[in-house]
Structures are given as C-alpha cells and as structure tokens.
Amino acid sequence: MKQSVPRILVVDDDKNILETLRVALEANGYVVDTALNGQEAIQKSEATFFNLALLDIKLPDMEGTELLTKLEDATPRMRKVVITGYPSFQNAVDALNKNADAYLMKPVDMEKLLNIVRVQLEMQAEDRKYSEAKVTEFIETRVKEIAEA
C-alpha cells in the first residue's frame, strides 16, 4: 500500500505566520492547508482528513484550546500542536489537558517545529500500525472461534 503524503492544517490569524509555515512545511514535502480562524479550521477538518494541525492559541473567534476539542478526529487521530505567542503555565496545562500533542512558543524555531511535526507523524504511524494489528488479531481470533463452533 502506497503511503500518502501527510496533510497538515495550519491555523493562525496572522497571514504572515500562515504563509511562512505553509512554505516551510511544503518545502519539506507536506501537503498544507491553512485557516485564519477556528470556524474555518473546523469546516476544513470535517471536509478533509489532516494528519496534523498546528494551532495558534489566540484566534479571533475562539481560543485554540477550545478548537483542540472541536477539530474533527478521524482515524488515526489527528495530531495537534499548539503554537502560542502568549506562553503561560496555565495555557500549557489547558492545551495538554485538551489533548494537544505538543506545545511551541512564538517566534517559532523552524527546525524545532519541523522536528516536532516529524516525530508526531511517526507516532501517528505507529498508532495506526498498532490499531491495524489489533483489528487483524481480533478478526483472526473471531474466524477461529466461528470455525470451531
């Protein structure tokens, strides 16, 4: 089975940051879509599967931590990385409690961001392999049970 190119959704109300992240991610071989606010991000995640989302914590229509819980989760689960220009202990705790997979501060160190993206996508691939192995094991066990019945 051919491995598809990972799809990344970048959500930030700053068009310069969106463009910078889009260009850097595309230069590293990813398919990238962008959203300027939470509602646009939700609509795009419902229409398209994204492997990973990069989310600004301060958006014009909602907090990034609220968006974490509203983004459409498909299988395998979308990885979510929060990016903030407003670092605080409480923001970090809120993000992690709402299933953020990583937390970065602005200005973003591009090398660090690309490394986090790579690691998160590797973890997602491992989760997928584990899930597929569990499904296969269940089916094989069920077939044996039916055959013996």
PyMOL commands that set and color helices and strands:
alter all, ss='L'
color gray80, all
select helices_A, chain A and resi 15-27+38-47+64-70+89-97+110-148
alter helices_A, ss='H'
color red, helices_A
select strands_A, chain A and resi 7-11+31-35+52-56+79-84+102-105
alter strands_A, ss='S'
color yellow, strands_A
deselect
rebuild
show_as cartoon
